[in-house]
């Protein structure tokens, strides 16, 4: 009996029909920004080492980071570092046993997206 | 009959063979980020965009050098642990072990290089 039905069974939730939730997306974003920041730190260390090495080496990487592509990357990095900091704050709050219910977690997710964007805008205006 | 206590049998175990050490470290560095990230963004924001001479002069100030060194260590170690967590989740077996070694090596190379550069600029 089982063999005759094998092609006709309901599948478990599949990525293509899976509705993303605020909780899962905001959590994935924390991990993604963390890994992205690891990659971006190479750029920063390169810049520091170049500054300590020679004017020529510094001019190359500094020019790259201050080009319009560099501006976009730096803006993204600023948002990522603020978002990651706030996402990790949510983990600290959770780990201490608070705000573990879904509605509060979703409010904190909105807060993470919102506050990271506001802080990035402030940094972009000030610096 | 078992003579070892529950605690003794739990010690040194866990999938990572390090119990809750990784979790505790993430909790501590997550709290540290709340101080270090704003300090780092302000410090880097102040110096980035300056000429080579201005950058050199900026890092010769003790506060700039110390804040930069501290944020470099805390942030890179944190994102290393973040990346290692993802590796442990998704890459298994020999590939997983080698990736863990590679990620750790890259992180400490970046920290050592950054500290060398800062020391050279500061002194």
gemmi code that builds the backbone of each chain (N, CA, C; Angstrom):
import gemmi

chains = {
    "A": [
        ("UNK", (0.826, -1.213, 0.000), (0.000, 0.000, 0.000), (0.859, 1.261, 0.000)),
        ("UNK", (1.873, 1.248, 0.853), (2.727, 2.434, 0.984), (3.386, 2.783, -0.343)),
        ("UNK", (3.795, 1.733, -1.105), (4.521, 1.994, -2.359), (3.631, 2.700, -3.378)),
        ("UNK", (2.366, 2.347, -3.417), (1.478, 2.928, -4.420), (1.247, 4.421, -4.163)),
        ("UNK", (1.383, 4.855, -2.908), (1.120, 6.255, -2.585), (2.389, 7.104, -2.548)),
        ("UNK", (3.535, 6.462, -2.759), (4.792, 7.130, -2.415), (4.998, 8.481, -3.115)),
        ("UNK", (4.420, 8.637, -4.331), (4.629, 9.903, -5.014), (3.580, 10.944, -4.691)),
        ("UNK", (2.650, 10.604, -3.838), (1.455, 11.417, -3.667), (1.268, 11.938, -2.243)),
        ("UNK", (2.364, 11.935, -1.485), (2.230, 12.332, -0.086), (2.522, 13.818, 0.098)),
        ("UNK", (1.896, 14.432, 1.096), (2.241, 15.843, 1.358), (3.678, 15.946, 1.846)),
        ("UNK", (4.370, 16.957, 1.365), (5.751, 17.152, 1.776), (5.787, 18.033, 3.023)),
        ("UNK", (6.875, 17.921, 3.771), (7.066, 18.825, 4.905), (7.331, 20.227, 4.352)),
        ("UNK", (7.156, 21.282, 5.188), (7.302, 22.652, 4.675), (8.546, 22.833, 3.809)),
        ("UNK", (8.341, 23.333, 2.628), (9.404, 23.473, 1.655), (9.776, 24.946, 1.512)),
        ("UNK", (11.068, 25.207, 1.275), (11.545, 26.591, 1.202), (10.742, 27.443, 0.221)),
        ("UNK", (10.285, 26.806, -0.912), (9.603, 27.598, -1.943), (8.216, 28.055, -1.515)),
        ("UNK", (7.582, 27.302, -0.580), (6.243, 27.691, -0.148), (6.225, 28.088, 1.324)),
        ("UNK", (7.430, 28.291, 1.867), (7.561, 28.568, 3.293), (7.481, 30.074, 3.507)),
        ("UNK", (6.510, 30.525, 4.291), (6.369, 31.962, 4.525), (7.397, 32.404, 5.564)),
        ("UNK", (8.311, 33.313, 5.184), (9.315, 33.746, 6.160), (8.669, 34.577, 7.271)),
        ("UNK", (9.129, 34.371, 8.509), (8.600, 35.156, 9.632), (9.636, 36.193, 10.054)),
        ("UNK", (9.161, 37.203, 10.749), (10.037, 38.257, 11.254), (11.093, 37.675, 12.199)),
        ("UNK", (10.679, 36.685, 13.014), (11.616, 36.104, 13.981), (12.761, 35.378, 13.278)),
        ("UNK", (12.424, 34.531, 12.283), (13.483, 33.766, 11.618), (14.366, 34.677, 10.766)),
        ("UNK", (13.732, 35.619, 10.036), (14.514, 36.496, 9.163), (15.464, 37.382, 9.965)),
        ("UNK", (14.961, 37.939, 11.082), (15.823, 38.828, 11.878), (16.972, 38.037, 12.501)),
        ("UNK", (16.725, 36.752, 12.800), (17.780, 35.911, 13.372), (18.831, 35.553, 12.327)),
        ("UNK", (18.366, 35.198, 11.104), (19.295, 34.871, 10.019), (20.167, 36.082, 9.691)),
        ("UNK", (19.535, 37.279, 9.750), (20.273, 38.514, 9.446), (21.400, 38.766, 10.453)),
        ("UNK", (21.192, 38.372, 11.722), (22.243, 38.548, 12.734), (23.457, 37.715, 12.346)),
        ("UNK", (23.207, 36.450, 11.970), (24.311, 35.571, 11.559), (24.964, 36.099, 10.286)),
        ("UNK", (24.151, 36.505, 9.311), (24.687, 36.982, 8.034), (25.541, 38.233, 8.228)),
        ("UNK", (25.062, 39.187, 9.063), (25.850, 40.403, 9.285), (27.142, 40.055, 10.028)),
        ("UNK", (27.094, 39.092, 10.948), (28.290, 38.687, 11.680), (29.359, 38.151, 10.750)),
        ("UNK", (28.954, 37.273, 9.818), (29.914, 36.690, 8.886), (30.405, 37.750, 7.900)),
        ("UNK", (29.489, 38.628, 7.451), (29.876, 39.699, 6.527), (30.910, 40.621, 7.185)),
        ("UNK", (30.718, 40.914, 8.470), (31.649, 41.794, 9.175), (33.027, 41.148, 9.303)),
        ("UNK", (33.062, 39.820, 9.428), (34.338, 39.093, 9.467), (35.088, 39.329, 8.154)),
        ("UNK", (34.364, 39.205, 7.033), (34.962, 39.460, 5.725), (35.404, 40.909, 5.571)),
        ("UNK", (34.544, 41.837, 6.024), (34.843, 43.258, 5.870), (36.015, 43.704, 6.746)),
        ("UNK", (36.269, 42.956, 7.842), (37.380, 43.344, 8.717), (38.723, 43.228, 7.988)),
        ("UNK", (38.775, 42.371, 6.945), (40.000, 42.256, 6.140), (40.344, 43.610, 5.519)),
        ("UNK", (39.289, 44.292, 5.017), (39.461, 45.602, 4.382), (40.052, 46.617, 5.374)),
        ("UNK", (39.513, 46.592, 6.593), (39.938, 47.535, 7.632), (41.390, 47.284, 8.050)),
        ("UNK", (41.746, 45.992, 8.211), (43.113, 45.651, 8.618), (44.092, 46.014, 7.502)),
        ("UNK", (43.667, 45.795, 6.256), (44.482, 46.184, 5.106), (44.754, 47.693, 5.157)),
        ("UNK", (43.693, 48.460, 5.410), (43.793, 49.919, 5.487), (44.773, 50.333, 6.589)),
        ("UNK", (44.659, 49.702, 7.770), (45.542, 50.016, 8.904), (46.992, 49.681, 8.576)),
        ("UNK", (47.202, 48.482, 8.007), (48.561, 48.046, 7.677), (49.169, 48.969, 6.623)),
        ("UNK", (48.352, 49.381, 5.632), (48.822, 50.281, 4.585), (49.219, 51.633, 5.180)),
        ("UNK", (48.407, 52.126, 6.143), (48.710, 53.403, 6.791), (50.035, 53.322, 7.536)),
        ("UNK", (50.360, 52.135, 8.060), (51.596, 51.947, 8.816), (52.781, 51.619, 7.901)),
        ("UNK", (52.500, 51.376, 6.612), (53.560, 50.922, 5.711), (54.132, 52.053, 4.848)),
        ("UNK", (53.332, 52.557, 3.910), (53.858, 53.606, 3.024), (52.718, 54.456, 2.474)),
        ("UNK", (53.038, 55.710, 2.065), (51.985, 56.580, 1.498), (51.339, 55.963, 0.260)),
        ("UNK", (52.136, 55.253, -0.549), (51.612, 54.646, -1.777), (50.596, 53.558, -1.474)),
        ("UNK", (50.958, 52.678, -0.522), (50.057, 51.589, -0.133), (48.774, 52.162, 0.463)),
        ("UNK", (48.922, 53.235, 1.256), (47.757, 53.846, 1.887), (46.849, 54.483, 0.842)),
        ("UNK", (47.457, 55.189, -0.117), (46.671, 55.882, -1.145), (45.805, 54.901, -1.926)),
        ("UNK", (46.334, 53.704, -2.205), (45.585, 52.718, -2.987), (44.328, 52.252, -2.256)),
        ("UNK", (44.493, 51.733, -1.028), (43.348, 51.167, -0.310), (42.405, 52.269, 0.182)),
        ("UNK", (42.977, 53.431, 0.570), (42.142, 54.543, 1.026), (41.279, 55.054, -0.126)),
        ("UNK", (41.879, 55.120, -1.329), (41.135, 55.557, -2.507), (40.018, 54.579, -2.850)),
        ("UNK", (40.327, 53.286, -2.704), (39.332, 52.245, -2.984), (38.161, 52.364, -2.012)),
        ("UNK", (38.463, 52.564, -0.733), (37.410, 52.618, 0.292), (36.629, 53.928, 0.256)),
        ("UNK", (37.219, 54.958, -0.388), (36.504, 56.240, -0.460), (35.876, 56.490, -1.825)),
        ("UNK", (36.007, 55.502, -2.742), (35.315, 55.615, -4.033), (33.815, 55.420, -3.804)),
        ("UNK", (33.002, 55.572, -4.851), (31.552, 55.436, -4.610), (31.171, 54.000, -4.259)),
        ("UNK", (31.915, 53.032, -4.827), (31.683, 51.633, -4.436), (32.050, 51.465, -2.961)),
        ("UNK", (33.184, 52.054, -2.587), (33.627, 52.009, -1.197), (32.615, 52.626, -0.263)),
        ("UNK", (32.037, 53.773, -0.686), (31.013, 54.444, 0.136), (29.831, 53.520, 0.410)),
        ("UNK", (29.384, 52.817, -0.638), (28.245, 51.892, -0.484), (28.614, 50.771, 0.486)),
        ("UNK", (29.847, 50.215, 0.313), (30.301, 49.130, 1.194), (30.398, 49.617, 2.640)),
        ("UNK", (30.969, 50.818, 2.824), (31.130, 51.357, 4.185), (29.776, 51.616, 4.842)),
        ("UNK", (28.827, 52.112, 4.038), (27.478, 52.367, 4.571), (26.826, 51.043, 4.986)),
        ("UNK", (26.980, 50.028, 4.133), (26.451, 48.701, 4.443), (27.114, 48.111, 5.683)),
        ("UNK", (28.433, 48.312, 5.799), (29.174, 47.793, 6.958), (28.701, 48.467, 8.236)),
        ("UNK", (28.437, 49.785, 8.156), (27.955, 50.525, 9.333), (26.606, 49.978, 9.775)),
        ("UNK", (25.706, 49.763, 8.794), (24.392, 49.204, 9.135), (24.554, 47.810, 9.733)),
        ("UNK", (25.436, 47.014, 9.125), (25.631, 45.626, 9.575), (26.157, 45.576, 11.004)),
        ("UNK", (27.102, 46.459, 11.331), (27.699, 46.397, 12.674), (26.673, 46.847, 13.727)),
        ("UNK", (25.849, 47.852, 13.390), (24.812, 48.278, 14.336), (23.725, 47.213, 14.471)),
        ("UNK", (23.310, 46.645, 13.338), (22.273, 45.607, 13.384), (22.751, 44.406, 14.184)),
        ("UNK", (24.004, 44.018, 13.960), (24.545, 42.864, 14.670), (24.632, 43.136, 16.171)),
        ("UNK", (25.073, 44.336, 16.522), (25.160, 44.708, 17.938), (23.783, 44.612, 18.600)),
        ("UNK", (22.749, 45.150, 17.915), (21.389, 45.130, 18.476), (20.823, 43.711, 18.505)),
        ("UNK", (21.115, 42.921, 17.469), (20.655, 41.532, 17.429), (21.265, 40.714, 18.542)),
        ("UNK", (22.524, 40.988, 18.836), (23.205, 40.281, 19.920), (22.679, 40.744, 21.277)),
        ("UNK", (22.272, 42.024, 21.360), (21.643, 42.516, 22.597), (20.357, 41.741, 22.853)),
        ("UNK", (19.609, 41.431, 21.760), (18.382, 40.657, 21.905), (18.702, 39.258, 22.447)),
        ("UNK", (19.820, 38.681, 21.978), (20.235, 37.371, 22.505), (20.558, 37.451, 23.993)),
        ("UNK", (21.224, 38.543, 24.400), (21.566, 38.713, 25.819), (20.284, 38.787, 26.644)),
        ("UNK", (19.308, 39.571, 26.155), (18.020, 39.698, 26.864), (17.338, 38.327, 26.952)),
        ("UNK", (17.326, 37.605, 25.834), (16.732, 36.252, 25.821), (17.460, 35.323, 26.790)),
        ("UNK", (18.809, 35.357, 26.746), (19.595, 34.442, 27.575), (19.389, 34.695, 29.062)),
        ("UNK", (19.049, 35.934, 29.418), (18.764, 36.230, 30.817), (17.317, 35.871, 31.168)),
        ("UNK", (16.582, 35.372, 30.168), (15.246, 34.836, 30.437), (14.098, 35.806, 30.232)),
        ("UNK", (14.351, 36.921, 29.561), (13.282, 37.902, 29.343), (12.833, 37.937, 27.878)),
        ("UNK", (11.606, 38.442, 27.662), (11.099, 38.761, 26.314), (11.140, 37.564, 25.359)),
        ("UNK", (10.888, 36.370, 25.866), (11.000, 35.184, 25.021), (9.735, 34.900, 24.201)),
        ("UNK", (8.654, 35.645, 24.427), (7.423, 35.394, 23.667), (7.533, 35.993, 22.265)),
        ("UNK", (6.758, 35.429, 21.337), (6.880, 35.817, 19.923), (6.520, 37.298, 19.672)),
        ("UNK", (5.389, 37.817, 20.216), (5.082, 39.221, 19.921), (6.199, 40.177, 20.342)),
        ("UNK", (6.785, 39.951, 21.543), (7.870, 40.831, 22.007), (9.115, 40.652, 21.143)),
        ("UNK", (9.407, 39.394, 20.762), (10.564, 39.149, 19.899), (10.400, 39.862, 18.562)),
        ("UNK", (9.156, 39.868, 18.047), (8.903, 40.549, 16.765), (9.047, 42.059, 16.906)),
        ("UNK", (8.613, 42.585, 18.042), (8.791, 44.024, 18.285), (10.268, 44.368, 18.347)),
        ("UNK", (11.052, 43.495, 19.014), (12.496, 43.739, 19.101), (13.134, 43.649, 17.715)),
        ("UNK", (12.650, 42.728, 16.863), (13.170, 42.612, 15.497), (12.945, 43.910, 14.726)),
        ("UNK", (11.719, 44.468, 14.840), (11.424, 45.746, 14.181), (12.341, 46.836, 14.729)),
        ("UNK", (12.557, 46.790, 16.051), (13.450, 47.757, 16.694), (14.868, 47.652, 16.173)),
        ("UNK", (15.335, 46.403, 15.943), (16.691, 46.189, 15.431), (16.844, 46.792, 14.034)),
        ("UNK", (15.865, 46.493, 13.152), (15.915, 47.041, 11.782), (15.845, 48.574, 11.826)),
        ("UNK", (14.917, 49.087, 12.626), (14.691, 50.533, 12.682), (15.876, 51.278, 13.269)),
        ("UNK", (16.320, 50.838, 14.451), (17.392, 51.550, 15.151), (18.714, 51.468, 14.392)),
        ("UNK", (19.000, 50.299, 13.778), (20.229, 50.165, 12.982), (20.210, 51.169, 11.828)),
        ("UNK", (19.027, 51.338, 11.202), (18.903, 52.279, 10.083), (19.076, 53.714, 10.563)),
        ("UNK", (18.455, 54.053, 11.708), (18.581, 55.406, 12.258), (20.037, 55.709, 12.612)),
        ("UNK", (20.702, 54.765, 13.314), (22.102, 54.968, 13.723), (23.012, 55.115, 12.507)),
        ("UNK", (22.747, 54.315, 11.451), (23.548, 54.413, 10.222), (23.359, 55.785, 9.576)),
        ("UNK", (22.098, 56.264, 9.566), (21.818, 57.584, 8.990), (22.546, 58.670, 9.780)),
        ("UNK", (22.550, 58.550, 11.106), (23.249, 59.537, 11.953), (24.743, 59.528, 11.628)),
        ("UNK", (25.333, 58.335, 11.530), (26.764, 58.225, 11.214), (27.052, 58.827, 9.833)),
        ("UNK", (26.175, 58.537, 8.857), (26.375, 59.048, 7.497), (26.324, 60.575, 7.475)),
        ("UNK", (25.444, 61.163, 8.317), (25.322, 62.627, 8.346), (26.502, 63.252, 9.091)),
        ("UNK", (26.879, 62.664, 10.250), (27.932, 63.250, 11.089), (29.310, 63.122, 10.455)),
        ("UNK", (29.640, 61.913, 9.934), (31.008, 61.708, 9.435), (31.095, 61.845, 7.921)),
    ],
    "B": [
        ("UNK", (28.036, -0.103, 39.096), (27.702, 1.118, 39.836), (28.623, 2.269, 39.420)),
        ("UNK", (27.978, 3.412, 39.200), (28.761, 4.580, 38.798), (29.121, 5.407, 40.027)),
        ("UNK", (30.409, 5.708, 40.152), (30.841, 6.530, 41.290), (30.933, 8.009, 40.913)),
        ("UNK", (31.078, 8.291, 39.590), (31.215, 9.685, 39.169), (29.896, 10.425, 39.367)),
        ("UNK", (29.985, 11.700, 39.771), (28.780, 12.510, 39.930), (28.298, 12.963, 38.553)),
        ("UNK", (27.038, 13.429, 38.501), (26.495, 13.942, 37.238), (27.386, 15.049, 36.690)),
        ("UNK", (27.824, 15.915, 37.580), (28.652, 17.042, 37.166), (29.957, 16.564, 36.538)),
        ("UNK", (30.567, 15.563, 37.213), (31.847, 15.056, 36.723), (31.679, 14.472, 35.313)),
        ("UNK", (30.539, 13.795, 35.087), (30.328, 13.185, 33.775), (30.010, 14.224, 32.699)),
        ("UNK", (29.484, 15.372, 33.116), (29.152, 16.416, 32.135), (30.367, 17.262, 31.782)),
        ("UNK", (31.317, 17.286, 32.692), (32.483, 18.154, 32.490), (33.259, 17.785, 31.239)),
        ("UNK", (33.574, 18.787, 30.443), (34.384, 18.571, 29.257), (33.652, 17.938, 28.100)),
        ("UNK", (32.313, 17.860, 28.221), (31.578, 17.219, 27.134), (30.840, 18.246, 26.267)),
        ("UNK", (29.795, 17.806, 25.633), (29.106, 18.657, 24.674), (29.678, 18.429, 23.304)),
        ("UNK", (28.894, 18.796, 22.273), (29.306, 18.499, 20.895), (30.626, 19.160, 20.550)),
        ("UNK", (30.879, 20.335, 21.140), (32.126, 21.029, 20.846), (33.227, 20.623, 21.810)),
        ("UNK", (32.971, 19.642, 22.710), (33.913, 19.197, 23.732), (34.329, 20.340, 24.642)),
        ("UNK", (33.508, 21.377, 24.712), (33.873, 22.499, 25.585), (32.679, 23.004, 26.388)),
        ("UNK", (31.681, 22.145, 26.558), (30.554, 22.506, 27.409), (29.887, 23.799, 26.989)),
        ("UNK", (29.685, 24.707, 27.950), (28.981, 25.953, 27.642), (29.952, 27.118, 27.421)),
        ("UNK", (31.253, 26.809, 27.279), (32.254, 27.876, 27.156), (31.958, 28.801, 25.974)),
        ("UNK", (31.604, 28.205, 24.818), (31.359, 29.001, 23.620), (30.143, 29.902, 23.813)),
        ("UNK", (29.095, 29.326, 24.415), (27.874, 30.100, 24.655), (28.150, 31.267, 25.606)),
        ("UNK", (28.899, 30.993, 26.663), (29.221, 32.024, 27.648), (30.075, 33.129, 27.010)),
        ("UNK", (31.031, 32.707, 26.175), (31.893, 33.683, 25.510), (31.071, 34.598, 24.588)),
        ("UNK", (30.091, 33.999, 23.880), (29.231, 34.798, 23.007), (28.415, 35.792, 23.822)),
        ("UNK", (27.926, 35.349, 24.981), (27.124, 36.221, 25.848), (27.972, 37.400, 26.323)),
        ("UNK", (29.209, 37.116, 26.730), (30.101, 38.174, 27.228), (30.473, 39.131, 26.097)),
        ("UNK", (30.885, 38.589, 24.934), (31.315, 39.484, 23.852), (30.121, 40.254, 23.287)),
        ("UNK", (28.889, 39.667, 23.379), (27.705, 40.406, 22.933), (27.478, 41.635, 23.795)),
        ("UNK", (27.717, 41.495, 25.095), (27.583, 42.651, 25.983), (28.709, 43.655, 25.728)),
        ("UNK", (29.919, 43.128, 25.472), (31.060, 44.007, 25.191), (30.822, 44.842, 23.934)),
        ("UNK", (30.117, 44.254, 22.945), (29.857, 44.962, 21.682), (29.107, 46.272, 21.909)),
        ("UNK", (28.236, 46.291, 22.928), (27.423, 47.481, 23.196), (28.289, 48.695, 23.536)),
        ("UNK", (29.488, 48.448, 24.074), (30.414, 49.536, 24.394), (31.392, 49.740, 23.238)),
        ("UNK", (31.904, 48.616, 22.739), (32.999, 48.653, 21.769), (32.547, 49.162, 20.395)),
        ("UNK", (31.362, 48.726, 19.933), (30.915, 49.124, 18.588), (30.731, 50.645, 18.468)),
        ("UNK", (29.973, 51.299, 19.388), (29.876, 52.760, 19.266), (31.239, 53.446, 19.360)),
        ("UNK", (32.109, 52.968, 20.280), (33.442, 53.568, 20.428), (34.240, 53.417, 19.141)),
        ("UNK", (34.149, 52.233, 18.515), (34.885, 51.978, 17.288), (34.353, 52.829, 16.133)),
        ("UNK", (33.018, 52.893, 15.998), (32.424, 53.647, 14.889), (32.810, 55.133, 14.987)),
        ("UNK", (32.777, 55.679, 16.214), (33.143, 57.089, 16.401), (34.631, 57.298, 16.077)),
        ("UNK", (35.502, 56.422, 16.611), (36.945, 56.551, 16.377), (37.274, 56.463, 14.893)),
        ("UNK", (36.744, 55.421, 14.245), (37.040, 55.235, 12.826), (36.400, 56.351, 11.993)),
        ("UNK", (35.193, 56.782, 12.396), (34.517, 57.865, 11.690), (35.339, 59.152, 11.714)),
        ("UNK", (36.005, 59.391, 12.861), (36.811, 60.602, 13.001), (38.048, 60.580, 12.108)),
        ("UNK", (38.681, 59.406, 11.973), (39.961, 59.353, 11.256), (39.786, 59.070, 9.765)),
        ("UNK", (38.738, 58.299, 9.407), (38.567, 57.911, 8.003), (38.255, 59.135, 7.153)),
        ("UNK", (38.969, 59.275, 6.040), (38.777, 60.434, 5.168), (39.922, 61.419, 5.286)),
        ("UNK", (40.778, 61.245, 6.305), (41.922, 62.130, 6.464), (43.069, 61.747, 5.544)),
        ("UNK", (44.063, 62.657, 5.452), (45.251, 62.352, 4.641), (46.114, 61.345, 5.387)),
        ("UNK", (47.137, 60.824, 4.696), (48.019, 59.830, 5.321), (48.668, 60.388, 6.593)),
        ("UNK", (49.112, 61.646, 6.513), (49.729, 62.293, 7.677), (48.752, 62.431, 8.827)),
        ("UNK", (47.511, 62.824, 8.505), (46.480, 62.982, 9.550), (46.161, 61.652, 10.219)),
        ("UNK", (46.099, 60.585, 9.397), (45.813, 59.249, 9.944), (46.931, 58.829, 10.904)),
        ("UNK", (48.195, 59.058, 10.485), (49.333, 58.701, 11.343), (49.302, 59.480, 12.660)),
        ("UNK", (48.996, 60.776, 12.558), (48.953, 61.615, 13.759), (47.820, 61.172, 14.683)),
        ("UNK", (46.669, 60.815, 14.082), (45.493, 60.416, 14.862), (45.796, 59.209, 15.744)),
        ("UNK", (46.436, 58.191, 15.170), (46.673, 56.956, 15.928), (47.838, 57.084, 16.907)),
        ("UNK", (48.598, 58.203, 16.849), (49.662, 58.381, 17.831), (49.082, 58.848, 19.169)),
        ("UNK", (47.788, 59.212, 19.164), (47.122, 59.560, 20.423), (46.754, 58.276, 21.160)),
        ("UNK", (47.092, 58.194, 22.481), (46.857, 56.939, 23.215), (45.397, 56.471, 23.190)),
        ("UNK", (44.436, 57.400, 23.337), (43.025, 56.989, 23.378), (42.627, 56.327, 22.057)),
        ("UNK", (43.020, 56.949, 20.944), (42.684, 56.397, 19.622), (43.303, 55.016, 19.443)),
        ("UNK", (44.585, 54.878, 19.858), (45.280, 53.598, 19.679), (44.670, 52.520, 20.568)),
        ("UNK", (44.377, 52.858, 21.821), (43.843, 51.858, 22.761), (42.432, 51.431, 22.367)),
        ("UNK", (41.570, 52.408, 22.040), (40.195, 52.077, 21.630), (40.218, 51.213, 20.370)),
        ("UNK", (41.086, 51.552, 19.426), (41.166, 50.773, 18.184), (41.648, 49.357, 18.451)),
        ("UNK", (42.688, 49.216, 19.287), (43.232, 47.889, 19.587), (42.183, 47.032, 20.293)),
        ("UNK", (41.500, 47.635, 21.255), (40.487, 46.897, 22.010), (39.332, 46.460, 21.110)),
        ("UNK", (38.831, 47.389, 20.271), (37.699, 47.033, 19.421), (38.101, 45.999, 18.381)),
        ("UNK", (39.359, 46.094, 17.912), (39.864, 45.103, 16.953), (39.814, 43.698, 17.544)),
        ("UNK", (40.305, 43.562, 18.774), (40.341, 42.240, 19.420), (38.923, 41.744, 19.694)),
        ("UNK", (38.093, 42.592, 20.321), (36.743, 42.163, 20.728), (35.888, 41.841, 19.494)),
        ("UNK", (35.887, 42.732, 18.497), (34.999, 42.548, 17.341), (35.452, 41.361, 16.492)),
        ("UNK", (36.747, 41.248, 16.211), (37.192, 40.141, 15.351), (37.004, 38.800, 16.053)),
        ("UNK", (37.274, 38.734, 17.355), (37.036, 37.480, 18.079), (35.538, 37.132, 18.086)),
        ("UNK", (34.686, 38.172, 18.212), (33.244, 37.922, 18.214), (32.760, 37.391, 16.858)),
        ("UNK", (33.158, 38.056, 15.780), (32.698, 37.605, 14.458), (33.350, 36.267, 14.072)),
        ("UNK", (34.544, 35.984, 14.637), (35.146, 34.661, 14.429), (34.252, 33.593, 15.066)),
        ("UNK", (33.831, 33.825, 16.317), (32.963, 32.862, 16.998), (31.624, 32.722, 16.282)),
        ("UNK", (31.128, 33.850, 15.761), (29.873, 33.849, 14.998), (30.022, 32.965, 13.756)),
        ("UNK", (31.132, 33.116, 13.050), (31.398, 32.325, 11.844), (31.612, 30.851, 12.195)),
        ("UNK", (32.334, 30.586, 13.299), (32.574, 29.197, 13.716), (31.264, 28.481, 14.029)),
        ("UNK", (30.318, 29.227, 14.635), (28.999, 28.668, 14.943), (28.304, 28.207, 13.666)),
        ("UNK", (28.375, 29.064, 12.639), (27.753, 28.729, 11.353), (28.449, 27.533, 10.718)),
        ("UNK", (29.779, 27.485, 10.819), (30.538, 26.358, 10.259), (30.130, 25.063, 10.951)),
        ("UNK", (30.055, 25.106, 12.306), (29.670, 23.903, 13.058), (28.265, 23.432, 12.674)),
        ("UNK", (27.389, 24.392, 12.314), (26.018, 24.036, 11.947), (25.926, 23.400, 10.562)),
        ("UNK", (26.718, 23.898, 9.607), (26.471, 23.536, 8.215), (27.570, 22.726, 7.539)),
        ("UNK", (28.791, 22.732, 8.074), (29.868, 21.966, 7.439), (30.316, 20.895, 8.424)),
        ("UNK", (30.330, 19.657, 7.986), (30.624, 18.559, 8.915), (31.842, 17.756, 8.485)),
        ("UNK", (32.297, 16.884, 9.376), (33.398, 15.981, 9.061), (34.713, 16.706, 8.881)),
        ("UNK", (35.561, 16.159, 8.007), (36.899, 16.721, 7.790), (36.821, 18.154, 7.277)),
        ("UNK", (35.895, 18.394, 6.313), (35.756, 19.746, 5.750), (35.426, 20.735, 6.856)),
        ("UNK", (34.542, 20.323, 7.775), (34.169, 21.193, 8.884), (35.355, 21.509, 9.771)),
        ("UNK", (36.128, 20.460, 10.114), (37.293, 20.666, 10.984), (38.295, 21.608, 10.335)),
        ("UNK", (38.570, 21.372, 9.021), (39.551, 22.212, 8.326), (39.057, 23.653, 8.207)),
        ("UNK", (37.730, 23.828, 7.994), (37.190, 25.189, 7.898), (37.313, 25.901, 9.240)),
        ("UNK", (37.071, 25.168, 10.336), (37.218, 25.762, 11.666), (38.654, 26.256, 11.874)),
        ("UNK", (39.621, 25.431, 11.472), (41.027, 25.818, 11.609), (41.319, 27.046, 10.748)),
        ("UNK", (40.804, 27.054, 9.497), (41.073, 28.159, 8.581), (40.467, 29.461, 9.096)),
        ("UNK", (39.225, 29.408, 9.572), (38.550, 30.613, 10.081), (39.308, 31.155, 11.293)),
        ("UNK", (39.706, 30.254, 12.198), (40.438, 30.675, 13.401), (41.780, 31.294, 13.019)),
        ("UNK", (42.480, 30.654, 12.073), (43.783, 31.170, 11.636), (43.642, 32.556, 11.018)),
        ("UNK", (42.611, 32.736, 10.171), (42.395, 34.041, 9.542), (42.123, 35.111, 10.600)),
        ("UNK", (41.274, 34.772, 11.593), (40.919, 35.746, 12.626), (42.151, 36.201, 13.398)),
        ("UNK", (42.982, 35.244, 13.838), (44.151, 35.642, 14.632), (45.220, 36.321, 13.785)),
        ("UNK", (45.288, 35.978, 12.487), (46.204, 36.693, 11.597), (45.773, 38.153, 11.478)),
        ("UNK", (44.454, 38.370, 11.328), (43.934, 39.739, 11.223), (44.209, 40.524, 12.511)),
        ("UNK", (43.992, 39.882, 13.673), (44.228, 40.560, 14.953), (45.716, 40.925, 15.093)),
        ("UNK", (46.592, 39.969, 14.809), (48.032, 40.209, 14.946), (48.487, 41.311, 13.994)),
        ("UNK", (47.994, 41.266, 12.734), (48.377, 42.277, 11.747), (47.883, 43.655, 12.164)),
        ("UNK", (46.640, 43.715, 12.609), (46.052, 44.989, 13.030), (46.784, 45.580, 14.211)),
        ("UNK", (47.155, 44.742, 15.182), (47.861, 45.232, 16.376), (49.258, 45.730, 15.998)),
        ("UNK", (49.917, 45.015, 15.064), (51.237, 45.452, 14.596), (51.115, 46.836, 13.949)),
        ("UNK", (50.119, 46.984, 13.062), (49.932, 48.264, 12.360), (49.656, 49.386, 13.346)),
        ("UNK", (48.789, 49.120, 14.325), (48.455, 50.132, 15.329), (49.686, 50.518, 16.155)),
        ("UNK", (50.465, 49.507, 16.550), (51.670, 49.778, 17.344), (52.646, 50.629, 16.547)),
        ("UNK", (52.801, 50.300, 15.263), (53.740, 51.051, 14.418), (53.278, 52.508, 14.243)),
        ("UNK", (51.935, 52.673, 14.085), (51.391, 54.023, 13.914), (51.487, 54.810, 15.214)),
        ("UNK", (51.269, 54.129, 16.350), (51.175, 54.816, 17.638), (52.537, 55.228, 18.171)),
        ("UNK", (53.570, 54.443, 17.867), (54.878, 54.704, 18.490), (55.809, 55.509, 17.586)),
    ],
}
model = gemmi.Model(1)
for chain_id, residues in chains.items():
    chain = gemmi.Chain(chain_id)
    for i, (resn, *xyz) in enumerate(residues, 1):
        res = gemmi.Residue()
        res.name, res.seqid = resn, gemmi.SeqId(i, " ")
        for name, pos in zip(("N", "CA", "C"), xyz):
            atom = gemmi.Atom()
            atom.name, atom.element = name, gemmi.Element(name[0])
            atom.pos, atom.b_iso = gemmi.Position(*pos), 0.0
            res.add_atom(atom)
        chain.add_residue(res)
    model.add_chain(chain)
structure = gemmi.Structure()
structure.add_model(model)
structure.setup_entities()
